[in-house]
Amino acid sequence: MGLSTHVLDTMHGCPAAGMAVELYTTEGEQATLVRRFTLNHDGRNPDGLLYDNASLKVGTYRLVFDVKGYFAARGVALPEPNFLNRVALDFGVAHTDQHYHVPLLVSPWSYSTYRGS
């Protein structure tokens, strides 16, 4: 339980292994970087959880995914400027006793997210 994320590359039909991600806490327009990390071979955050339930606080957070860098590293020919660069997902945590899983499904042209389990 706590906070976790993973990314699926819908263009190639695989986990987005190697994608760079940043986690922030937010308060209004102010964002504070908590950590930077790279998704593992399964497209998931390393170490299992970004926060466990004891560390997770009620509040607002932001995950920023380097979509352009990931697809460029995969050799995808992207237009300049490309359609998606960094995808920022702002979300709230209301219940620290629950698990918040924030997945991203992404291609160079679109993305989708939801609260996973």
N, CA, C and O atoms as CSV, one atom per row, in Angstrom:
chain,resi,resn,atom,element,x,y,z
A,1,MET,N,N,0.852,-1.184,0.000
A,1,MET,CA,C,0.000,0.000,0.000
A,1,MET,C,C,0.891,1.239,0.000
A,1,MET,O,O,2.046,1.170,0.421
A,2,GLY,N,N,0.377,2.344,-0.457
A,2,GLY,CA,C,1.134,3.584,-0.545
A,2,GLY,C,C,0.928,4.215,-1.905
A,2,GLY,O,O,-0.204,4.319,-2.378
A,3,LEU,N,N,2.015,4.638,-2.541
A,3,LEU,CA,C,1.970,5.277,-3.857
A,3,LEU,C,C,2.932,4.573,-4.793
A,3,LEU,O,O,4.083,4.312,-4.442
A,4,SER,N,N,2.447,4.266,-5.996
A,4,SER,CA,C,3.277,3.635,-7.018
A,4,SER,C,C,2.826,4.098,-8.397
A,4,SER,O,O,1.763,4.700,-8.548
A,5,THR,N,N,3.656,3.808,-9.404
A,5,THR,CA,C,3.320,4.144,-10.783
A,5,THR,C,C,3.922,3.107,-11.724
A,5,THR,O,O,4.850,2.381,-11.366
A,6,HIS,N,N,3.390,3.059,-12.898
A,6,HIS,CA,C,4.030,2.320,-13.992
A,6,HIS,C,C,3.543,2.901,-15.310
A,6,HIS,O,O,2.512,3.571,-15.370
A,7,VAL,N,N,4.310,2.630,-16.373
A,7,VAL,CA,C,3.995,3.184,-17.686
A,7,VAL,C,C,4.008,2.064,-18.711
A,7,VAL,O,O,4.921,1.239,-18.746
A,8,LEU,N,N,2.971,2.053,-19.547
A,8,LEU,CA,C,2.891,1.120,-20.668
A,8,LEU,C,C,3.018,1.912,-21.964
A,8,LEU,O,O,2.304,2.892,-22.179
A,9,ASP,N,N,3.923,1.481,-22.812
A,9,ASP,CA,C,4.168,2.064,-24.124
A,9,ASP,C,C,3.165,1.424,-25.079
A,9,ASP,O,O,3.332,0.274,-25.485
A,10,THR,N,N,2.121,2.175,-25.437
A,10,THR,CA,C,1.075,1.612,-26.298
A,10,THR,C,C,1.478,1.579,-27.766
A,10,THR,O,O,0.829,0.902,-28.563
A,11,MET,N,N,2.530,2.293,-28.138
A,11,MET,CA,C,3.019,2.237,-29.518
A,11,MET,C,C,3.691,0.894,-29.791
A,11,MET,O,O,3.490,0.288,-30.843
A,12,HIS,N,N,4.484,0.443,-28.834
A,12,HIS,CA,C,5.240,-0.793,-29.009
A,12,HIS,C,C,4.619,-1.984,-28.282
A,12,HIS,O,O,5.067,-3.116,-28.461
A,13,GLY,N,N,3.595,-1.742,-27.466
A,13,GLY,CA,C,2.939,-2.822,-26.746
A,13,GLY,C,C,3.804,-3.442,-25.662
A,13,GLY,O,O,3.849,-4.663,-25.516
A,14,CYS,N,N,4.502,-2.584,-24.892
A,14,CYS,CA,C,5.409,-3.102,-23.865
A,14,CYS,C,C,5.534,-2.096,-22.721
A,14,CYS,O,O,5.095,-0.952,-22.845
A,15,PRO,N,N,6.132,-2.523,-21.611
A,15,PRO,CA,C,6.418,-1.567,-20.537
A,15,PRO,C,C,7.413,-0.514,-21.017
A,15,PRO,O,O,8.255,-0.796,-21.870
A,16,ALA,N,N,7.319,0.691,-20.476
A,16,ALA,CA,C,8.210,1.791,-20.864
A,16,ALA,C,C,9.478,1.773,-20.003
A,16,ALA,O,O,9.764,2.726,-19.279
A,17,ALA,N,N,10.223,0.681,-20.094
A,17,ALA,CA,C,11.463,0.538,-19.333
A,17,ALA,C,C,12.437,1.646,-19.700
A,17,ALA,O,O,12.636,1.940,-20.879
A,18,GLY,N,N,13.041,2.258,-18.695
A,18,GLY,CA,C,14.035,3.290,-18.931
A,18,GLY,C,C,13.497,4.705,-18.979
A,18,GLY,O,O,14.281,5.649,-19.081
A,19,MET,N,N,12.175,4.888,-18.907
A,19,MET,CA,C,11.627,6.245,-18.930
A,19,MET,C,C,11.992,6.979,-17.643
A,19,MET,O,O,11.900,6.419,-16.551
A,20,ALA,N,N,12.406,8.232,-17.782
A,20,ALA,CA,C,12.719,9.089,-16.634
A,20,ALA,C,C,11.425,9.696,-16.089
A,20,ALA,O,O,10.547,10.110,-16.846
A,21,VAL,N,N,11.330,9.738,-14.757
A,21,VAL,CA,C,10.129,10.252,-14.081
A,21,VAL,C,C,10.570,11.119,-12.905
A,21,VAL,O,O,11.603,10.870,-12.283
A,22,GLU,N,N,9.772,12.130,-12.616
A,22,GLU,CA,C,9.984,12.970,-11.433
A,22,GLU,C,C,8.722,12.959,-10.594
A,22,GLU,O,O,7.614,12.965,-11.130
A,23,LEU,N,N,8.886,12.943,-9.283
A,23,LEU,CA,C,7.779,13.012,-8.332
A,23,LEU,C,C,7.900,14.304,-7.542
A,23,LEU,O,O,8.965,14.618,-7.011
A,24,TYR,N,N,6.804,15.052,-7.466
A,24,TYR,CA,C,6.752,16.308,-6.726
A,24,TYR,C,C,5.604,16.263,-5.719
A,24,TYR,O,O,4.611,15.566,-5.926
A,25,THR,N,N,5.751,17.005,-4.641
A,25,THR,CA,C,4.602,17.378,-3.823
A,25,THR,C,C,4.192,18.754,-4.320
A,25,THR,O,O,5.042,19.526,-4.765
A,26,THR,N,N,2.910,19.075,-4.252
A,26,THR,CA,C,2.451,20.371,-4.735
A,26,THR,C,C,1.573,21.040,-3.684
A,26,THR,O,O,0.888,20.392,-2.892
A,27,GLU,N,N,1.627,22.354,-3.716
A,27,GLU,CA,C,0.758,23.175,-2.879
A,27,GLU,C,C,0.444,24.420,-3.690
A,27,GLU,O,O,1.281,25.312,-3.825
A,28,GLY,N,N,-0.776,24.475,-4.232
A,28,GLY,CA,C,-1.109,25.550,-5.155
A,28,GLY,C,C,-0.237,25.431,-6.389
A,28,GLY,O,O,-0.154,24.361,-6.992
A,29,GLU,N,N,0.411,26.517,-6.767
A,29,GLU,CA,C,1.306,26.518,-7.932
A,29,GLU,C,C,2.734,26.086,-7.573
A,29,GLU,O,O,3.565,25.891,-8.461
A,30,GLN,N,N,3.013,25.939,-6.292
A,30,GLN,CA,C,4.353,25.557,-5.826
A,30,GLN,C,C,4.540,24.044,-5.922
A,30,GLN,O,O,3.721,23.289,-5.399
A,31,ALA,N,N,5.606,23.592,-6.583
A,31,ALA,CA,C,5.927,22.170,-6.685
A,31,ALA,C,C,7.325,21.947,-6.110
A,31,ALA,O,O,8.260,22.684,-6.423
A,32,THR,N,N,7.455,20.927,-5.270
A,32,THR,CA,C,8.724,20.597,-4.645
A,32,THR,C,C,9.151,19.203,-5.092
A,32,THR,O,O,8.434,18.227,-4.871
A,33,LEU,N,N,10.318,19.115,-5.719
A,33,LEU,CA,C,10.817,17.834,-6.193
A,33,LEU,C,C,11.110,16.918,-5.005
A,33,LEU,O,O,11.814,17.297,-4.069
A,34,VAL,N,N,10.556,15.701,-5.062
A,34,VAL,CA,C,10.802,14.685,-4.040
A,34,VAL,C,C,11.906,13.747,-4.497
A,34,VAL,O,O,12.838,13.451,-3.750
A,35,ARG,N,N,11.785,13.283,-5.744
A,35,ARG,CA,C,12.821,12.393,-6.277
A,35,ARG,C,C,12.686,12.235,-7.782
A,35,ARG,O,O,11.616,12.426,-8.359
A,36,ARG,N,N,13.806,11.879,-8.397
A,36,ARG,CA,C,13.864,11.498,-9.805
A,36,ARG,C,C,14.195,10.015,-9.843
A,36,ARG,O,O,14.953,9.519,-9.010
A,37,PHE,N,N,13.627,9.312,-10.808
A,37,PHE,CA,C,13.924,7.892,-10.921
A,37,PHE,C,C,13.704,7.446,-12.360
A,37,PHE,O,O,13.119,8.167,-13.168
A,38,THR,N,N,14.180,6.255,-12.661
A,38,THR,CA,C,14.022,5.642,-13.972
A,38,THR,C,C,13.203,4.378,-13.807
A,38,THR,O,O,13.443,3.585,-12.897
A,39,LEU,N,N,12.236,4.194,-14.690
A,39,LEU,CA,C,11.384,3.011,-14.617
A,39,LEU,C,C,12.192,1.748,-14.886
A,39,LEU,O,O,13.083,1.735,-15.735
A,40,ASN,N,N,11.871,0.691,-14.155
A,40,ASN,CA,C,12.607,-0.574,-14.285
A,40,ASN,C,C,12.178,-1.350,-15.534
A,40,ASN,O,O,11.410,-0.840,-16.349
A,41,HIS,N,N,12.666,-2.562,-15.683
A,41,HIS,CA,C,12.410,-3.395,-16.870
A,41,HIS,C,C,10.926,-3.658,-17.104
A,41,HIS,O,O,10.517,-3.955,-18.226
A,42,ASP,N,N,10.118,-3.550,-16.048
A,42,ASP,CA,C,8.683,-3.782,-16.148
A,42,ASP,C,C,7.904,-2.464,-16.259
A,42,ASP,O,O,6.677,-2.458,-16.158
A,43,GLY,N,N,8.615,-1.354,-16.466
A,43,GLY,CA,C,7.975,-0.049,-16.590
A,43,GLY,C,C,7.435,0.494,-15.281
A,43,GLY,O,O,6.576,1.377,-15.282
A,44,ARG,N,N,7.929,-0.024,-14.163
A,44,ARG,CA,C,7.455,0.375,-12.835
A,44,ARG,C,C,8.519,1.169,-12.089
A,44,ARG,O,O,9.711,1.094,-12.387
A,45,ASN,N,N,8.039,1.943,-11.096
A,45,ASN,CA,C,8.996,2.656,-10.265
A,45,ASN,C,C,9.862,1.647,-9.511
A,45,ASN,O,O,9.379,0.596,-9.090
A,46,PRO,N,N,11.139,1.975,-9.345
A,46,PRO,CA,C,12.028,1.061,-8.615
A,46,PRO,C,C,11.648,1.006,-7.141
A,46,PRO,O,O,10.958,1.893,-6.639
A,47,ASP,N,N,12.087,-0.009,-6.468
A,47,ASP,CA,C,11.893,-0.146,-5.021
A,47,ASP,C,C,10.441,-0.406,-4.621
A,47,ASP,O,O,10.111,-0.288,-3.441
A,48,GLY,N,N,9.578,-0.751,-5.550
A,48,GLY,CA,C,8.206,-1.125,-5.208
A,48,GLY,C,C,7.258,0.027,-4.954
A,48,GLY,O,O,6.210,0.107,-5.595
A,49,LEU,N,N,7.596,0.931,-4.028
A,49,LEU,CA,C,6.715,2.048,-3.694
A,49,LEU,C,C,7.482,3.365,-3.731
A,49,LEU,O,O,8.661,3.418,-3.380
A,50,LEU,N,N,6.808,4.414,-4.153
A,50,LEU,CA,C,7.368,5.758,-4.057
A,50,LEU,C,C,7.209,6.280,-2.629
A,50,LEU,O,O,8.087,6.961,-2.100
A,51,TYR,N,N,6.085,5.952,-2.027
A,51,TYR,CA,C,5.809,6.214,-0.612
A,51,TYR,C,C,5.106,4.985,-0.062
A,51,TYR,O,O,4.259,4.407,-0.743
A,52,ASP,N,N,5.439,4.573,1.157
A,52,ASP,CA,C,4.616,3.571,1.821
A,52,ASP,C,C,3.534,4.315,2.592
A,52,ASP,O,O,3.561,5.545,2.654
A,53,ASN,N,N,2.583,3.595,3.178
A,53,ASN,CA,C,1.474,4.257,3.873
A,53,ASN,C,C,1.945,5.113,5.051
A,53,ASN,O,O,1.326,6.132,5.356
A,54,ALA,N,N,3.010,4.720,5.701
A,54,ALA,CA,C,3.509,5.495,6.842
A,54,ALA,C,C,4.074,6.844,6.392
A,54,ALA,O,O,4.035,7.810,7.153
A,55,SER,N,N,4.599,6.922,5.165
A,55,SER,CA,C,5.224,8.148,4.660
A,55,SER,C,C,4.274,8.999,3.825
A,55,SER,O,O,4.465,10.210,3.716
A,56,LEU,N,N,3.255,8.381,3.236
A,56,LEU,CA,C,2.310,9.084,2.371
A,56,LEU,C,C,1.456,10.039,3.194
A,56,LEU,O,O,0.917,9.654,4.232
A,57,LYS,N,N,1.331,11.267,2.742
A,57,LYS,CA,C,0.555,12.296,3.437
A,57,LYS,C,C,-0.643,12.706,2.587
A,57,LYS,O,O,-0.585,12.658,1.358
A,58,VAL,N,N,-1.724,13.108,3.241
A,58,VAL,CA,C,-2.855,13.699,2.535
A,58,VAL,C,C,-2.345,14.957,1.843
A,58,VAL,O,O,-1.656,15.772,2.457
A,59,GLY,N,N,-2.681,15.112,0.575
A,59,GLY,CA,C,-2.239,16.293,-0.158
A,59,GLY,C,C,-2.232,16.060,-1.644
A,59,GLY,O,O,-2.834,15.110,-2.145
A,60,THR,N,N,-1.542,16.941,-2.348
A,60,THR,CA,C,-1.500,16.873,-3.799
A,60,THR,C,C,-0.075,16.590,-4.263
A,60,THR,O,O,0.904,17.005,-3.642
A,61,TYR,N,N,0.000,15.872,-5.371
A,61,TYR,CA,C,1.267,15.383,-5.902
A,61,TYR,C,C,1.281,15.561,-7.416
A,61,TYR,O,O,0.244,15.792,-8.039
A,62,ARG,N,N,2.477,15.450,-7.996
A,62,ARG,CA,C,2.628,15.518,-9.456
A,62,ARG,C,C,3.680,14.491,-9.871
A,62,ARG,O,O,4.771,14.432,-9.303
A,63,LEU,N,N,3.334,13.691,-10.865
A,63,LEU,CA,C,4.294,12.823,-11.536
A,63,LEU,C,C,4.543,13.405,-12.918
A,63,LEU,O,O,3.597,13.726,-13.637
A,64,VAL,N,N,5.813,13.543,-13.295
A,64,VAL,CA,C,6.176,14.083,-14.604
A,64,VAL,C,C,6.978,13.019,-15.347
A,64,VAL,O,O,8.028,12.576,-14.880
A,65,PHE,N,N,6.471,12.618,-16.504
A,65,PHE,CA,C,7.042,11.536,-17.304
A,65,PHE,C,C,7.722,12.123,-18.546
A,65,PHE,O,O,7.112,12.916,-19.263
A,66,ASP,N,N,8.969,11.744,-18.805
A,66,ASP,CA,C,9.722,12.237,-19.961
A,66,ASP,C,C,9.386,11.394,-21.195
A,66,ASP,O,O,10.139,10.500,-21.580
A,67,VAL,N,N,8.255,11.699,-21.791
A,67,VAL,CA,C,7.751,10.943,-22.939
A,67,VAL,C,C,8.659,11.143,-24.160
A,67,VAL,O,O,9.022,10.177,-24.829
A,68,LYS,N,N,9.016,12.380,-24.443
A,68,LYS,CA,C,9.867,12.665,-25.608
A,68,LYS,C,C,11.201,11.930,-25.496
A,68,LYS,O,O,11.632,11.282,-26.450
A,69,GLY,N,N,11.849,12.026,-24.351
A,69,GLY,CA,C,13.139,11.371,-24.161
A,69,GLY,C,C,13.054,9.868,-24.317
A,69,GLY,O,O,13.941,9.242,-24.897
A,70,TYR,N,N,11.977,9.286,-23.794
A,70,TYR,CA,C,11.799,7.831,-23.896
A,70,TYR,C,C,11.658,7.395,-25.352
A,70,TYR,O,O,12.370,6.496,-25.799
A,71,PHE,N,N,10.745,8.025,-26.096
A,71,PHE,CA,C,10.515,7.600,-27.479
A,71,PHE,C,C,11.708,7.933,-28.380
A,71,PHE,O,O,12.004,7.186,-29.312
A,72,ALA,N,N,12.388,9.035,-28.112
A,72,ALA,CA,C,13.602,9.349,-28.881
A,72,ALA,C,C,14.665,8.275,-28.637
A,72,ALA,O,O,15.338,7.846,-29.574
A,73,ALA,N,N,14.817,7.844,-27.397
A,73,ALA,CA,C,15.794,6.796,-27.078
A,73,ALA,C,C,15.434,5.469,-27.738
A,73,ALA,O,O,16.316,4.655,-28.012
A,74,ARG,N,N,14.151,5.247,-27.993
A,74,ARG,CA,C,13.699,4.036,-28.680
A,74,ARG,C,C,13.873,4.145,-30.192
A,74,ARG,O,O,13.606,3.185,-30.915
A,75,GLY,N,N,14.314,5.296,-30.674
A,75,GLY,CA,C,14.549,5.471,-32.102
A,75,GLY,C,C,13.323,5.884,-32.890
A,75,GLY,O,O,13.321,5.796,-34.118
A,76,VAL,N,N,12.285,6.330,-32.211
A,76,VAL,CA,C,11.069,6.770,-32.895
A,76,VAL,C,C,11.341,8.130,-33.527
A,76,VAL,O,O,11.826,9.045,-32.861
A,77,ALA,N,N,11.027,8.261,-34.815
A,77,ALA,CA,C,11.188,9.537,-35.516
A,77,ALA,C,C,10.087,10.478,-35.056
A,77,ALA,O,O,8.915,10.273,-35.371
A,78,LEU,N,N,10.465,11.510,-34.309
A,78,LEU,CA,C,9.501,12.470,-33.772
A,78,LEU,C,C,9.607,13.780,-34.533
A,78,LEU,O,O,10.713,14.202,-34.868
A,79,PRO,N,N,8.485,14.434,-34.816
A,79,PRO,CA,C,8.546,15.743,-35.467
A,79,PRO,C,C,9.122,16.773,-34.494
A,79,PRO,O,O,9.152,16.546,-33.285
A,80,GLU,N,N,9.568,17.882,-35.021
A,80,GLU,CA,C,10.086,18.956,-34.165
A,80,GLU,C,C,9.286,20.209,-34.422
A,80,GLU,O,O,9.321,20.701,-35.549
A,81,PRO,N,N,8.578,20.755,-33.479
A,81,PRO,CA,C,8.496,20.208,-32.122
A,81,PRO,C,C,7.589,18.981,-32.093
A,81,PRO,O,O,6.657,18.856,-32.888
A,82,ASN,N,N,7.879,18.098,-31.176
A,82,ASN,CA,C,7.063,16.892,-31.048
A,82,ASN,C,C,5.743,17.213,-30.358
A,82,ASN,O,O,5.614,18.245,-29.699
A,83,PHE,N,N,4.777,16.337,-30.509
A,83,PHE,CA,C,3.455,16.570,-29.943
A,83,PHE,C,C,3.474,16.503,-28.420
A,83,PHE,O,O,2.970,17.413,-27.762
A,84,LEU,N,N,4.044,15.448,-27.850
A,84,LEU,CA,C,4.165,15.324,-26.395
A,84,LEU,C,C,5.630,15.408,-26.004
A,84,LEU,O,O,6.484,14.775,-26.625
A,85,ASN,N,N,5.915,16.187,-24.981
A,85,ASN,CA,C,7.263,16.287,-24.455
A,85,ASN,C,C,7.303,15.611,-23.086
A,85,ASN,O,O,7.784,14.487,-22.948
A,86,ARG,N,N,6.801,16.298,-22.103
A,86,ARG,CA,C,6.696,15.753,-20.750
A,86,ARG,C,C,5.222,15.725,-20.378
A,86,ARG,O,O,4.502,16.699,-20.595
A,87,VAL,N,N,4.778,14.618,-19.823
A,87,VAL,CA,C,3.396,14.503,-19.371
A,87,VAL,C,C,3.390,14.660,-17.859
A,87,VAL,O,O,4.024,13.886,-17.141
A,88,ALA,N,N,2.671,15.667,-17.382
A,88,ALA,CA,C,2.548,15.926,-15.948
A,88,ALA,C,C,1.159,15.515,-15.488
A,88,ALA,O,O,0.154,15.958,-16.044
A,89,LEU,N,N,1.108,14.662,-14.467
A,89,LEU,CA,C,-0.159,14.229,-13.893
A,89,LEU,C,C,-0.254,14.766,-12.473
A,89,LEU,O,O,0.537,14.390,-11.608
A,90,ASP,N,N,-1.216,15.642,-12.234
A,90,ASP,CA,C,-1.481,16.158,-10.899
A,90,ASP,C,C,-2.612,15.353,-10.295
A,90,ASP,O,O,-3.633,15.130,-10.946
A,91,PHE,N,N,-2.442,14.916,-9.055
A,91,PHE,CA,C,-3.469,14.094,-8.411
A,91,PHE,C,C,-3.449,14.340,-6.907
A,91,PHE,O,O,-2.467,14.833,-6.352
A,92,GLY,N,N,-4.545,13.988,-6.270
A,92,GLY,CA,C,-4.673,14.170,-4.831
A,92,GLY,C,C,-4.756,12.853,-4.092
A,92,GLY,O,O,-5.284,11.865,-4.603
A,93,VAL,N,N,-4.228,12.853,-2.884
A,93,VAL,CA,C,-4.313,11.709,-1.981
A,93,VAL,C,C,-5.175,12.135,-0.797
A,93,VAL,O,O,-4.805,13.033,-0.041
A,94,ALA,N,N,-6.320,11.487,-0.643
A,94,ALA,CA,C,-7.246,11.822,0.435
A,94,ALA,C,C,-7.201,10.815,1.575
A,94,ALA,O,O,-7.558,11.143,2.706
A,95,HIS,N,N,-6.762,9.577,1.285
A,95,HIS,CA,C,-6.801,8.503,2.283
A,95,HIS,C,C,-5.455,7.792,2.318
A,95,HIS,O,O,-5.149,7.003,1.424
A,96,THR,N,N,-4.660,8.059,3.327
A,96,THR,CA,C,-3.312,7.491,3.388
A,96,THR,C,C,-3.309,6.017,3.762
A,96,THR,O,O,-2.256,5.380,3.736
A,97,ASP,N,N,-4.452,5.468,4.105
A,97,ASP,CA,C,-4.530,4.033,4.405
A,97,ASP,C,C,-4.865,3.220,3.163
A,97,ASP,O,O,-4.993,1.998,3.241
A,98,GLN,N,N,-5.009,3.880,2.017
A,98,GLN,CA,C,-5.324,3.207,0.761
A,98,GLN,C,C,-4.112,3.256,-0.166
A,98,GLN,O,O,-3.185,4.041,0.031
A,99,HIS,N,N,-4.148,2.392,-1.183
A,99,HIS,CA,C,-3.076,2.385,-2.181
A,99,HIS,C,C,-3.462,3.311,-3.326
A,99,HIS,O,O,-4.587,3.257,-3.824
A,100,TYR,N,N,-2.537,4.151,-3.737
A,100,TYR,CA,C,-2.711,5.024,-4.890
A,100,TYR,C,C,-1.710,4.582,-5.942
A,100,TYR,O,O,-0.507,4.806,-5.810
A,101,HIS,N,N,-2.224,3.951,-6.986
A,101,HIS,CA,C,-1.391,3.524,-8.106
A,101,HIS,C,C,-1.758,4.406,-9.292
A,101,HIS,O,O,-2.925,4.488,-9.673
A,102,VAL,N,N,-0.753,5.071,-9.879
A,102,VAL,CA,C,-0.995,6.039,-10.946
A,102,VAL,C,C,-0.298,5.558,-12.218
A,102,VAL,O,O,0.859,5.902,-12.462
A,103,PRO,N,N,-1.000,4.764,-13.028
A,103,PRO,CA,C,-0.409,4.287,-14.274
A,103,PRO,C,C,-0.576,5.298,-15.412
A,103,PRO,O,O,-1.464,6.150,-15.393
A,104,LEU,N,N,0.306,5.173,-16.394
A,104,LEU,CA,C,0.228,5.993,-17.593
A,104,LEU,C,C,0.310,5.065,-18.793
A,104,LEU,O,O,1.208,4.226,-18.876
A,105,LEU,N,N,-0.621,5.213,-19.716
A,105,LEU,CA,C,-0.589,4.522,-21.007
A,105,LEU,C,C,-0.235,5.604,-22.019
A,105,LEU,O,O,-0.927,6.619,-22.107
A,106,VAL,N,N,0.845,5.399,-22.790
A,106,VAL,CA,C,1.339,6.515,-23.593
A,106,VAL,C,C,1.889,6.065,-24.943
A,106,VAL,O,O,2.444,4.976,-25.085
A,107,SER,N,N,1.714,6.940,-25.922
A,107,SER,CA,C,2.348,6.840,-27.232
A,107,SER,C,C,2.893,8.237,-27.532
A,107,SER,O,O,2.687,9.142,-26.723
A,108,PRO,N,N,3.573,8.451,-28.648
A,108,PRO,CA,C,4.034,9.814,-28.957
A,108,PRO,C,C,2.879,10.788,-29.217
A,108,PRO,O,O,3.088,11.999,-29.280
A,109,TRP,N,N,1.652,10.252,-29.370
A,109,TRP,CA,C,0.520,11.080,-29.799
A,109,TRP,C,C,-0.612,11.160,-28.787
A,109,TRP,O,O,-1.525,11.969,-28.956
A,110,SER,N,N,-0.578,10.337,-27.732
A,110,SER,CA,C,-1.692,10.358,-26.780
A,110,SER,C,C,-1.278,9.723,-25.463
A,110,SER,O,O,-0.272,9.019,-25.374
A,111,TYR,N,N,-2.085,9.995,-24.440
A,111,TYR,CA,C,-1.885,9.323,-23.161
A,111,TYR,C,C,-3.199,9.220,-22.409
A,111,TYR,O,O,-4.157,9.947,-22.674
A,112,SER,N,N,-3.210,8.298,-21.468
A,112,SER,CA,C,-4.379,8.082,-20.629
A,112,SER,C,C,-3.880,7.642,-19.262
A,112,SER,O,O,-2.819,7.031,-19.143
A,113,THR,N,N,-4.655,7.959,-18.234
A,113,THR,CA,C,-4.305,7.540,-16.886
A,113,THR,C,C,-5.580,7.218,-16.129
A,113,THR,O,O,-6.682,7.519,-16.586
A,114,TYR,N,N,-5.420,6.612,-14.983
A,114,TYR,CA,C,-6.549,6.258,-14.114
A,114,TYR,C,C,-5.981,5.940,-12.744
A,114,TYR,O,O,-4.768,5.805,-12.587
A,115,ARG,N,N,-6.851,5.820,-11.750
A,115,ARG,CA,C,-6.377,5.361,-10.444
A,115,ARG,C,C,-6.452,3.848,-10.449
A,115,ARG,O,O,-7.536,3.264,-10.462
A,116,GLY,N,N,-5.300,3.229,-10.440
A,116,GLY,CA,C,-5.218,1.775,-10.460
A,116,GLY,C,C,-5.242,1.195,-9.062
A,116,GLY,O,O,-5.399,1.906,-8.070
A,117,SER,N,N,-5.082,-0.109,-9.011
A,117,SER,CA,C,-5.103,-0.789,-7.713
A,117,SER,C,C,-3.754,-1.420,-7.422
A,117,SER,O,O,-3.575,-2.039,-6.374
